[in-house]
Amino acid sequence: MIKLAMKLDTIILTLDKDFGEWVFSHKEYSNGIILLRYNSKEFYAIFQSLNFILKERFNELVGKFVVLSKNKLRMRDIHL
């Protein structure tokens, strides 16, 4: 999936924590990953958080591993 996202020049949006392992342990580069730390049924909370980050911090997302939860936003550079 990371290679496909690179080909498409897009950021990955996921609930799967394994992407952090691929990026940091296996040194797999990505254009950006947003990890949602939510229950998959929390649609409205996910929508609100994504709406905020895409409107307010969109330019900061490229090349970052972002962990997004109800009360927290963490960003870390992927460029290894």
Secondary structure in CASP SS format (residue, H / E / C, confidence):
PFRMAT SS
TARGET T0000
AUTHOR 0000-0000-0000
METHOD secondary structure of the structure
MODEL  1
M C 1.00
I H 1.00
K H 1.00
L H 1.00
A H 1.00
M H 1.00
K H 1.00
L H 1.00
D C 1.00
T C 1.00
I C 1.00
I E 1.00
L E 1.00
T E 1.00
L C 1.00
D C 1.00
K C 1.00
D H 1.00
F H 1.00
G H 1.00
E H 1.00
W H 1.00
V H 1.00
F H 1.00
S C 1.00
H C 1.00
K C 1.00
E C 1.00
Y C 1.00
S C 1.00
N C 1.00
G C 1.00
I E 1.00
I E 1.00
L E 1.00
L E 1.00
R C 1.00
Y C 1.00
N C 1.00
S C 1.00
K C 1.00
E C 1.00
F H 1.00
Y H 1.00
A H 1.00
I H 1.00
F H 1.00
Q H 1.00
S H 1.00
L H 1.00
N H 1.00
F H 1.00
I H 1.00
L H 1.00
K H 1.00
E H 1.00
R C 1.00
F H 1.00
N H 1.00
E H 1.00
L C 1.00
V C 1.00
G C 1.00
K E 1.00
F E 1.00
V E 1.00
V E 1.00
L E 1.00
S C 1.00
K C 1.00
N C 1.00
K C 1.00
L E 1.00
R E 1.00
M E 1.00
R E 1.00
D E 1.00
I C 1.00
H C 1.00
L C 1.00
END
